[in-house]
Amino acid sequence: MTDKKKDLYYLDDLSDYKVASDFSDVRGWPVKDADDRTIGKVDGLLASKKAERVVYLDVEVNEELIEDGHKPLEASASEGVHEFINKEGENHVIIPIGMVSLREDDEEVYTDQINRATFAKTNRFSKGTDFDQDYEIEVYRLYLGDPTVIIPVDDRNALYSRDEFDYTKSRQPS
């Protein structure tokens, strides 16, 4: 991906971005699925420069969740979908910020929308890897359970304006 097209950056790499004072910094917090099972921990926050906010949690998944040789996105290339094979060292997934809730008293991140089986099927990446909008859309469709969701190509604003990217939904009263 060329820097010109790059929009997502780790919060740690942006000197002029930080977690707002009225929000918890969830890095290092465990992430629990819809069945309240730990699937990993938040390793980083990904911010969109265009949207000027955090849009994804970068989650390092637990080893037992990783299925060796798993092909999570099995559709033919003729349908416009690429097949992925996770490789050694690829143990990170992204979660849209609006698909999680915070349990601030317990310092946990929770999603009631994504279960362990879906996380196991999600294409993973190595920490620090730049990924394109194709990856974002495929993961988004997988989490929604709807491969037909249409997102305009190269229009991240259309993607990030969806409810699943609304960070205010991630806040739960303590």
Backbone as a chain_set.jsonl record, in Angstrom:
{"seq": "MTDKKKDLYYLDDLSDYKVASDFSDVRGWPVKDADDRTIGKVDGLLASKKAERVVYLDVEVNEELIEDGHKPLEASASEGVHEFINKEGENHVIIPIGMVSLREDDEEVYTDQINRATFAKTNRFSKGTDFDQDYEIEVYRLYLGDPTVIIPVDDRNALYSRDEFDYTKSRQPS", "coords": {"N": [[0.848, -1.164, 0.0], [0.595, 2.169, -0.845], [1.916, 5.145, 0.681], [0.391, 7.351, 0.098], [-2.229, 6.401, -0.168], [-2.627, 5.399, 2.32], [-4.439, 5.35, 5.321], [-4.976, 4.38, 7.836], [-3.483, 4.283, 10.998], [-1.397, 3.249, 13.7], [-2.167, 4.337, 16.926], [-0.027, 4.832, 18.597], [1.902, 5.615, 16.794], [1.269, 8.129, 16.002], [1.969, 11.235, 16.825], [0.363, 13.427, 17.392], [-2.056, 12.426, 18.197], [-4.077, 11.006, 20.761], [-5.539, 8.999, 23.398], [-8.643, 10.15, 24.364], [-9.253, 12.071, 27.308], [-11.566, 11.408, 28.715], [-12.044, 8.796, 28.09], [-11.274, 5.324, 28.433], [-8.025, 3.897, 28.193], [-7.65, 1.128, 26.475], [-5.664, -0.604, 25.774], [-3.936, -3.598, 26.25], [-5.965, -4.751, 27.673], [-8.049, -7.65, 28.237], [-9.969, -9.299, 25.657], [-13.242, -10.283, 25.242], [-15.53, -12.652, 23.883], [-18.859, -13.111, 22.414], [-19.803, -15.17, 23.969], [-18.614, -14.753, 26.334], [-15.99, -15.624, 26.506], [-12.469, -15.434, 26.651], [-10.706, -14.151, 23.96], [-8.396, -12.954, 23.275], [-6.112, -10.149, 23.59], [-6.198, -6.555, 23.688], [-3.974, -5.058, 21.603], [-3.321, -2.797, 20.261], [-4.429, 0.43, 19.027], [-6.143, 1.507, 16.222], [-6.209, 4.309, 14.244], [-8.06, 6.376, 12.03], [-6.868, 8.765, 9.907], [-8.355, 10.413, 8.236], [-10.953, 10.241, 9.296], [-10.333, 11.101, 11.778], [-10.2, 9.762, 14.269], [-10.176, 6.882, 16.481], [-10.822, 3.808, 14.974], [-10.596, 1.063, 14.961], [-9.866, -1.744, 17.082], [-6.854, -3.377, 17.57], [-6.326, -6.65, 17.966], [-4.498, -9.062, 19.634], [-4.684, -12.369, 19.167], [-5.417, -15.271, 21.171], [-3.352, -18.17, 21.292], [-4.662, -20.707, 21.242], [-6.897, -20.199, 19.777], [-6.13, -20.01, 17.201], [-6.245, -21.704, 14.21], [-4.376, -24.005, 12.601], [-3.385, -23.668, 9.225], [-5.841, -22.819, 8.342], [-8.321, -21.703, 6.103], [-9.909, -18.91, 6.047], [-11.606, -17.259, 4.448], [-13.424, -18.398, 2.172], [-14.114, -18.178, -0.88], [-14.679, -17.965, -4.367], [-12.255, -16.449, -6.529], [-13.393, -15.311, -8.708], [-15.688, -14.202, -7.782], [-14.87, -11.903, -6.764], [-13.687, -12.035, -4.33], [-10.928, -12.684, -2.309], [-8.95, -15.561, -1.498], [-7.625, -16.413, 1.637], [-4.831, -17.514, 3.464], [-3.83, -18.115, 6.619], [-0.673, -17.425, 8.04], [2.293, -18.478, 9.829], [2.941, -16.539, 12.69], [1.031, -14.699, 12.165], [-1.151, -13.34, 14.057], [-3.017, -11.444, 14.744], [-6.081, -9.603, 14.77], [-8.593, -7.299, 13.61], [-11.089, -5.281, 15.2], [-13.997, -3.502, 14.715], [-14.548, -0.457, 16.417], [-17.111, 0.177, 17.354], [-18.312, -2.251, 17.746], [-17.779, -3.286, 20.148], [-18.011, -3.338, 23.746], [-17.147, -1.69, 26.767], [-16.037, -2.94, 29.805], [-15.407, -1.306, 32.249], [-14.868, -1.391, 35.022], [-13.861, -3.948, 35.36], [-11.817, -3.873, 33.598], [-12.042, -4.891, 30.917], [-12.693, -5.732, 27.513], [-15.545, -6.285, 25.606], [-17.484, -8.134, 23.293], [-20.698, -8.549, 22.132], [-21.495, -9.323, 19.729], [-19.831, -10.906, 18.193], [-18.678, -14.181, 17.951], [-16.545, -16.829, 19.269], [-16.037, -18.768, 17.255], [-16.337, -17.285, 14.909], [-14.268, -15.416, 15.231], [-12.148, -17.237, 15.051], [-12.275, -17.882, 12.373], [-11.55, -15.583, 11.136], [-9.439, -13.754, 8.991], [-6.111, -13.308, 9.786], [-3.378, -11.081, 10.675], [0.084, -10.042, 10.739], [1.565, -8.276, 13.429], [1.701, -4.782, 13.014], [1.388, -4.795, 10.277], [0.439, -3.226, 7.268], [-2.774, -2.951, 5.997], [-5.244, -3.2, 3.409], [-8.336, -1.655, 2.221], [-9.867, -3.737, 1.233], [-9.327, -5.906, 2.935], [-10.404, -4.869, 5.318], [-13.139, -4.694, 4.646], [-13.801, -7.385, 4.092], [-13.408, -8.556, 6.626], [-15.257, -7.074, 8.092], [-17.685, -7.859, 6.828], [-17.646, -10.582, 7.499], [-17.865, -10.451, 10.322], [-20.393, -9.299, 10.533], [-21.831, -11.317, 9.437], [-22.794, -11.271, 6.901], [-22.151, -11.551, 3.708], [-22.89, -9.962, 1.602], [-22.947, -7.262, 2.041], [-22.592, -4.027, 0.858], [-19.981, -1.851, 0.242], [-18.801, 1.174, -0.883], [-16.042, 1.199, -3.104], [-12.831, 2.218, -2.083], [-13.849, 4.141, -0.315], [-13.595, 4.963, 2.603], [-14.897, 6.601, 4.397], [-17.592, 6.007, 4.013], [-17.623, 3.451, 5.049], [-16.73, 3.875, 7.739], [-18.775, 5.433, 8.711], [-20.795, 3.823, 9.463], [-22.83, 2.158, 11.984], [-21.304, 0.256, 13.365], [-18.874, 1.391, 13.702], [-19.167, 3.412, 15.434], [-17.942, 4.911, 18.058], [-19.135, 5.727, 20.428], [-20.868, 3.773, 21.135], [-19.347, 1.921, 22.392], [-19.169, 2.444, 25.02], [-20.155, 1.654, 28.224], [-22.27, 2.076, 31.025], [-20.712, 2.159, 34.206]], "CA": [[0.0, 0.0, 0.0], [1.378, 3.391, -0.904], [1.621, 6.076, 1.764], [-0.654, 8.268, -0.359], [-3.523, 5.775, 0.092], [-2.693, 4.959, 3.706], [-5.295, 6.149, 6.183], [-4.971, 3.807, 9.179], [-2.202, 4.341, 11.706], [-1.457, 2.926, 15.115], [-2.193, 5.539, 17.737], [1.338, 5.023, 19.103], [2.731, 6.207, 15.74], [0.773, 9.474, 15.7], [2.316, 12.072, 17.975], [-0.689, 14.393, 17.673], [-3.273, 11.708, 18.588], [-4.01, 10.28, 22.027], [-6.845, 8.601, 23.912], [-9.294, 11.278, 25.037], [-9.179, 11.944, 28.766], [-12.779, 10.812, 29.278], [-12.128, 7.419, 27.612], [-10.253, 4.417, 28.955], [-7.045, 3.342, 27.266], [-7.931, -0.306, 26.612], [-4.516, -1.43, 25.368], [-3.581, -4.572, 27.269], [-7.17, -5.349, 28.257], [-8.536, -8.852, 27.556], [-11.152, -9.167, 24.8], [-14.137, -11.432, 25.419], [-16.491, -12.817, 22.789], [-20.283, -13.106, 22.753], [-20.029, -16.203, 24.978], [-17.804, -14.327, 27.474], [-14.706, -16.335, 26.525], [-11.355, -14.581, 26.247], [-10.147, -14.508, 22.648], [-7.094, -12.309, 23.137], [-5.987, -8.876, 24.305], [-6.025, -5.387, 22.831], [-2.553, -4.772, 21.453], [-3.147, -1.463, 19.709], [-5.596, 1.167, 18.559], [-5.927, 2.006, 14.865], [-6.945, 5.538, 13.981], [-8.168, 6.872, 10.663], [-6.542, 10.194, 9.857], [-9.465, 11.132, 7.604], [-12.06, 10.302, 10.252], [-9.76, 11.743, 12.966], [-10.574, 9.032, 15.476], [-9.901, 5.453, 16.507], [-11.895, 3.053, 14.332], [-10.401, -0.37, 15.206], [-8.975, -2.321, 18.072], [-5.975, -4.434, 17.066], [-6.361, -7.671, 19.012], [-3.607, -10.212, 19.523], [-5.536, -13.49, 19.561], [-4.802, -16.364, 21.917], [-2.847, -19.26, 20.451], [-5.625, -21.811, 21.065], [-7.902, -19.775, 18.81], [-5.558, -20.102, 15.858], [-6.344, -23.017, 13.585], [-3.316, -24.135, 11.597], [-3.757, -23.923, 7.84], [-7.242, -22.486, 8.122], [-8.644, -20.754, 5.047], [-11.135, -18.333, 6.58], [-12.489, -16.62, 3.482], [-13.442, -19.364, 1.088], [-14.978, -17.842, -2.005], [-13.846, -17.97, -5.563], [-11.734, -15.151, -6.939], [-14.295, -14.758, -9.712], [-16.714, -13.451, -7.075], [-14.255, -10.695, -6.26], [-13.189, -12.259, -2.985], [-9.649, -13.393, -2.319], [-8.78, -16.569, -0.466], [-6.517, -16.113, 2.51], [-4.324, -18.581, 4.314], [-3.052, -17.515, 7.692], [0.687, -17.942, 8.126], [2.932, -18.388, 11.132], [3.192, -15.173, 13.124], [-0.148, -13.869, 11.93], [-1.994, -13.602, 15.219], [-3.76, -10.23, 15.069], [-7.307, -9.29, 14.038], [-9.152, -5.997, 13.944], [-12.506, -5.237, 15.562], [-14.518, -2.133, 14.683], [-14.702, 0.079, 17.771], [-18.514, 0.179, 17.756], [-18.792, -3.615, 17.967], [-17.354, -3.714, 21.482], [-18.399, -2.581, 24.931], [-16.099, -1.699, 27.779], [-16.363, -3.221, 31.199], [-14.312, -0.524, 32.805], [-14.53, -1.841, 36.376], [-13.077, -5.184, 35.233], [-10.808, -3.619, 32.567], [-12.259, -5.875, 29.855], [-13.424, -5.359, 26.306], [-16.509, -7.353, 25.362], [-18.356, -8.007, 22.129], [-21.835, -9.472, 22.144], [-21.84, -9.523, 18.329], [-18.898, -11.804, 17.51], [-18.354, -15.328, 18.799], [-15.215, -17.426, 19.134], [-15.919, -19.442, 15.954], [-16.129, -16.239, 13.9], [-12.897, -14.932, 15.404], [-11.241, -18.268, 14.55], [-12.326, -17.865, 10.91], [-11.12, -14.278, 10.643], [-8.083, -13.663, 8.481], [-5.234, -12.602, 10.716], [-2.216, -10.421, 10.106], [1.196, -9.845, 11.658], [1.568, -6.955, 14.064], [2.338, -3.723, 12.25], [1.133, -4.926, 8.849], [-0.535, -2.329, 6.654], [-3.751, -3.699, 5.205], [-6.043, -2.321, 2.571], [-9.767, -1.638, 2.503], [-10.412, -5.061, 0.928], [-9.258, -6.678, 4.173], [-11.377, -4.298, 6.246], [-14.496, -5.047, 4.216], [-13.996, -8.824, 4.278], [-13.563, -8.799, 8.062], [-16.541, -6.461, 8.46], [-18.743, -8.751, 6.348], [-17.598, -11.804, 8.303], [-18.405, -10.141, 11.642], [-21.834, -9.087, 10.4], [-22.454, -12.542, 8.939], [-23.475, -10.911, 5.663], [-21.145, -11.317, 2.656], [-23.43, -9.131, 0.528], [-22.899, -5.846, 2.404], [-21.892, -3.262, -0.17], [-19.251, -0.664, 0.666], [-18.149, 1.742, -2.068], [-14.597, 0.996, -3.166], [-12.003, 3.371, -1.714], [-14.603, 5.147, 0.427], [-13.567, 4.581, 4.005], [-15.906, 7.378, 5.125], [-18.834, 5.235, 3.957], [-17.448, 2.339, 5.981], [-16.617, 4.349, 9.112], [-20.006, 6.11, 9.148], [-21.737, 2.787, 9.91], [-22.97, 2.023, 13.438], [-20.254, -0.604, 13.926], [-17.686, 2.221, 13.929], [-19.569, 4.497, 16.325], [-17.227, 4.659, 19.309], [-19.969, 5.993, 21.604], [-21.54, 2.53, 21.498], [-18.431, 1.084, 23.162], [-19.191, 2.878, 26.414], [-21.222, 1.127, 29.077], [-22.202, 2.642, 32.37], [-20.004, 1.293, 35.159]], "C": [[0.898, 1.233, 0.0], [0.977, 4.316, 0.232], [0.503, 7.034, 1.386], [-2.048, 7.711, -0.049], [-3.694, 5.382, 1.562], [-3.534, 5.917, 4.532], [-5.243, 5.658, 7.625], [-3.566, 3.812, 9.769], [-2.42, 3.885, 13.134], [-1.362, 4.224, 15.899], [-0.794, 5.858, 18.269], [2.231, 5.73, 18.085], [2.323, 7.631, 15.387], [0.991, 10.38, 16.913], [1.201, 13.049, 18.345], [-2.034, 13.744, 18.024], [-3.031, 11.038, 19.936], [-5.425, 9.898, 22.437], [-7.412, 9.79, 24.686], [-9.359, 11.023, 26.539], [-10.421, 11.307, 29.382], [-13.024, 9.393, 28.764], [-11.008, 6.597, 28.231], [-9.297, 4.002, 27.853], [-7.088, 1.828, 27.447], [-6.775, -1.197, 26.179], [-4.082, -2.307, 26.538], [-4.774, -5.255, 27.917], [-7.532, -6.626, 27.515], [-9.792, -8.544, 26.738], [-11.956, -10.441, 24.934], [-15.172, -11.45, 24.314], [-17.927, -12.831, 23.313], [-20.64, -14.148, 23.813], [-19.189, -15.963, 26.234], [-16.517, -15.131, 27.63], [-13.614, -15.394, 26.013], [-10.797, -15.066, 24.918], [-8.766, -13.882, 22.429], [-7.045, -11.043, 23.971], [-5.781, -7.75, 23.298], [-4.541, -5.044, 22.804], [-2.317, -3.365, 20.922], [-4.469, -0.858, 19.296], [-5.259, 1.725, 17.19], [-6.836, 3.199, 14.616], [-6.945, 5.841, 12.491], [-7.851, 8.361, 10.703], [-7.687, 10.993, 9.243], [-10.631, 11.295, 8.566], [-11.647, 10.997, 11.555], [-10.215, 11.094, 14.268], [-10.16, 7.573, 15.353], [-11.094, 4.735, 15.894], [-11.784, 1.547, 14.585], [-9.582, -0.608, 16.462], [-8.149, -3.373, 17.349], [-5.847, -5.439, 18.203], [-5.366, -8.78, 18.677], [-4.392, -11.41, 20.057], [-4.735, -14.557, 20.292], [-4.43, -17.503, 20.977], [-3.877, -20.358, 20.222], [-6.731, -21.469, 20.078], [-7.426, -19.983, 17.372], [-5.623, -21.537, 15.354], [-5.317, -23.102, 12.466], [-3.887, -24.424, 10.218], [-5.172, -23.556, 7.495], [-7.396, -21.463, 7.005], [-9.957, -20.075, 5.416], [-12.087, -17.736, 5.561], [-12.503, -17.462, 2.222], [-14.493, -19.009, 0.049], [-14.088, -17.755, -3.235], [-13.417, -16.562, -5.915], [-12.648, -14.505, -7.973], [-15.429, -13.959, -9.076], [-16.141, -12.174, -6.477], [-13.722, -10.822, -4.851], [-11.909, -13.07, -3.082], [-9.654, -14.47, -1.251], [-7.546, -16.211, 0.342], [-6.108, -17.376, 3.247], [-3.475, -17.904, 5.376], [-1.707, -18.215, 7.795], [1.183, -17.803, 9.556], [3.216, -16.926, 11.469], [2.033, -14.236, 12.882], [-1.154, -14.176, 13.037], [-2.745, -12.358, 15.688], [-5.005, -10.133, 14.195], [-7.732, -7.885, 14.428], [-10.613, -6.163, 14.322], [-12.944, -3.78, 15.47], [-14.894, -1.673, 16.094], [-16.154, 0.06, 18.263], [-19.089, -1.203, 17.986], [-18.365, -4.156, 19.322], [-17.968, -2.818, 22.535], [-17.254, -2.68, 25.92], [-16.689, -2.022, 29.133], [-15.245, -2.583, 32.005], [-13.911, -0.972, 34.208], [-13.641, -3.08, 36.35], [-11.915, -5.039, 34.251], [-10.835, -4.72, 31.506], [-12.98, -5.216, 28.687], [-14.3, -6.55, 25.964], [-17.257, -7.079, 24.064], [-19.471, -9.021, 22.241], [-22.259, -9.807, 20.722], [-20.976, -10.553, 17.617], [-18.549, -12.951, 18.452], [-16.974, -15.896, 18.457], [-15.015, -18.08, 17.771], [-15.67, -18.427, 14.84], [-14.723, -15.669, 14.013], [-11.895, -15.943, 14.851], [-11.187, -18.279, 13.028], [-11.756, -16.587, 10.308], [-9.679, -14.332, 10.157], [-7.258, -12.799, 9.418], [-4.077, -11.946, 9.968], [-1.131, -10.339, 11.161], [1.139, -8.433, 12.209], [2.307, -5.956, 13.179], [2.112, -3.777, 10.756], [0.135, -3.867, 8.389], [-1.498, -3.179, 5.846], [-4.632, -2.715, 4.464], [-7.529, -2.444, 2.915], [-10.42, -2.975, 2.171], [-10.429, -5.929, 2.179], [-10.31, -6.174, 5.166], [-12.793, -4.748, 5.908], [-14.771, -6.532, 4.414], [-14.2, -9.162, 5.753], [-14.913, -8.259, 8.539], [-17.704, -7.357, 8.048], [-18.807, -10.033, 7.176], [-18.215, -11.556, 9.683], [-19.909, -9.903, 11.608], [-22.566, -10.363, 10.01], [-23.21, -12.297, 7.647], [-22.451, -10.584, 4.569], [-21.624, -10.387, 1.539], [-23.4, -7.635, 0.846], [-22.045, -5.109, 1.381], [-21.286, -2.009, 0.448], [-18.598, -0.097, -0.59], [-16.632, 1.582, -1.993], [-13.888, 2.314, -2.866], [-12.784, 4.49, -1.033], [-14.686, 4.72, 1.884], [-14.584, 5.378, 4.817], [-17.247, 6.655, 5.13], [-18.784, 4.069, 4.934], [-17.507, 2.845, 7.422], [-17.851, 5.11, 9.605], [-21.064, 5.104, 9.614], [-21.722, 2.667, 11.436], [-21.829, 1.229, 14.067], [-18.951, 0.16, 14.187], [-17.99, 3.416, 14.83], [-18.987, 4.206, 17.708], [-18.086, 4.916, 20.538], [-20.719, 4.748, 22.047], [-20.646, 1.642, 22.371], [-18.44, 1.424, 24.643], [-20.398, 2.297, 27.136], [-21.14, 1.814, 30.43], [-21.534, 1.65, 33.321], [-20.937, 0.829, 36.254]], "O": [[1.855, 1.312, 0.771], [-0.162, 4.28, 0.697], [-0.251, 7.482, 2.249], [-2.951, 8.473, 0.296], [-4.804, 5.067, 1.992], [-3.368, 7.135, 4.457], [-5.447, 6.446, 8.548], [-2.599, 3.402, 9.128], [-3.485, 4.102, 13.712], [-0.567, 5.103, 15.569], [-0.422, 7.027, 18.379], [3.21, 6.374, 18.463], [2.968, 8.271, 14.556], [0.27, 10.285, 17.906], [1.105, 13.458, 19.502], [-3.043, 14.441, 18.137], [-1.93, 10.565, 20.22], [-6.397, 10.415, 21.886], [-6.745, 10.361, 25.549], [-9.505, 9.882, 26.976], [-10.339, 10.725, 30.464], [-14.103, 8.841, 28.979], [-9.928, 7.114, 28.516], [-9.707, 3.781, 26.714], [-6.616, 1.307, 28.457], [-6.895, -2.422, 26.213], [-3.887, -1.832, 27.656], [-4.606, -6.24, 28.636], [-7.352, -6.703, 26.299], [-10.57, -7.652, 27.077], [-11.432, -11.541, 24.763], [-15.636, -10.403, 23.862], [-18.175, -12.593, 24.495], [-21.666, -14.023, 24.481], [-19.063, -16.842, 27.087], [-16.013, -15.303, 28.74], [-13.823, -14.65, 25.055], [-10.458, -16.239, 24.765], [-8.056, -14.252, 21.494], [-7.811, -10.869, 24.918], [-5.26, -7.963, 22.204], [-3.931, -4.776, 23.839], [-1.239, -2.8, 21.11], [-5.492, -1.539, 19.224], [-4.211, 2.345, 17.009], [-8.057, 3.118, 14.755], [-5.964, 5.596, 11.788], [-8.481, 9.123, 11.436], [-7.965, 12.114, 9.67], [-11.231, 12.367, 8.643], [-12.497, 11.427, 12.334], [-10.565, 11.772, 15.233], [-9.838, 7.091, 14.266], [-12.24, 5.013, 16.245], [-12.772, 0.827, 14.441], [-8.735, 0.197, 16.849], [-8.695, -4.177, 16.592], [-5.325, -5.12, 19.271], [-5.391, -9.356, 17.589], [-4.725, -11.467, 21.241], [-3.537, -14.724, 20.064], [-5.118, -17.759, 19.988], [-3.962, -20.893, 19.117], [-7.429, -22.362, 19.596], [-8.232, -20.115, 16.451], [-5.118, -22.46, 15.994], [-5.387, -22.35, 11.494], [-4.744, -25.291, 10.048], [-5.664, -23.95, 6.438], [-6.675, -20.465, 6.969], [-11.024, -20.617, 5.125], [-13.293, -17.714, 5.807], [-11.692, -17.263, 1.317], [-15.625, -19.49, 0.104], [-12.888, -17.5, -3.135], [-14.127, -15.596, -5.635], [-12.672, -13.281, -8.099], [-16.061, -13.136, -9.739], [-16.837, -11.447, -5.768], [-13.344, -9.824, -4.237], [-11.825, -14.03, -3.849], [-10.293, -14.312, -0.21], [-6.542, -15.758, -0.207], [-6.949, -18.2, 3.606], [-2.514, -17.203, 5.062], [-1.612, -19.434, 7.656], [0.583, -17.112, 10.379], [3.68, -16.167, 10.618], [2.048, -13.095, 13.344], [-1.908, -15.146, 12.959], [-3.072, -12.225, 16.868], [-4.991, -10.528, 13.03], [-7.29, -7.347, 15.443], [-11.294, -7.064, 13.833], [-12.326, -2.911, 16.084], [-15.491, -2.427, 16.863], [-16.395, -0.06, 19.464], [-20.248, -1.324, 18.384], [-18.561, -5.334, 19.619], [-18.388, -1.695, 22.257], [-16.486, -3.642, 25.906], [-17.699, -1.455, 29.548], [-14.274, -3.235, 32.388], [-12.729, -0.935, 34.548], [-12.773, -3.248, 37.207], [-11.119, -5.964, 34.086], [-9.834, -5.38, 31.23], [-13.762, -4.279, 28.854], [-13.85, -7.695, 26.023], [-17.618, -5.939, 23.771], [-19.223, -10.213, 22.423], [-23.261, -10.492, 20.517], [-21.347, -11.028, 16.544], [-18.171, -12.729, 19.603], [-16.336, -15.49, 17.486], [-13.938, -17.964, 17.187], [-14.881, -18.682, 13.93], [-14.055, -15.461, 12.999], [-10.896, -15.552, 14.247], [-10.164, -18.645, 12.449], [-11.509, -16.52, 9.104], [-8.807, -14.887, 10.825], [-7.663, -11.698, 9.792], [-3.836, -12.221, 8.792], [-1.394, -10.542, 12.346], [0.71, -7.505, 11.523], [3.388, -6.24, 12.665], [2.588, -2.905, 10.028], [-0.886, -3.639, 9.038], [-1.067, -4.044, 5.084], [-4.751, -1.551, 4.845], [-7.922, -3.226, 3.78], [-11.437, -3.319, 2.773], [-11.417, -6.608, 2.458], [-11.021, -6.97, 5.779], [-13.554, -5.136, 6.794], [-15.858, -6.904, 4.858], [-15.069, -9.966, 6.092], [-15.619, -8.919, 9.301], [-18.615, -7.588, 8.843], [-19.891, -10.509, 7.514], [-19.006, -12.37, 10.159], [-20.619, -10.263, 12.547], [-23.773, -10.485, 10.222], [-24.153, -13.02, 7.326], [-21.942, -9.464, 4.512], [-20.858, -10.06, 0.633], [-23.787, -6.822, 0.007], [-20.923, -5.516, 1.079], [-21.975, -1.215, 1.088], [-17.903, -0.827, -1.296], [-16.023, 1.804, -0.947], [-14.293, 3.377, -3.335], [-12.423, 5.661, -1.158], [-15.7, 4.192, 2.34], [-15.085, 4.882, 5.826], [-17.962, 6.682, 6.132], [-19.785, 3.74, 5.57], [-18.253, 2.303, 8.238], [-17.958, 5.399, 10.797], [-22.118, 5.504, 10.11], [-20.742, 3.021, 12.092], [-21.433, 1.513, 15.197], [-18.035, -0.366, 14.818], [-17.168, 4.321, 14.971], [-19.491, 3.349, 18.435], [-17.795, 4.371, 21.603], [-21.16, 4.66, 23.193], [-21.135, 0.714, 23.015], [-17.78, 0.753, 25.436], [-21.533, 2.447, 26.685], [-20.047, 2.098, 30.92], [-21.77, 0.445, 33.24], [-20.521, 0.092, 37.148]]}, "num_chains": 1, "name": "protein.A"}
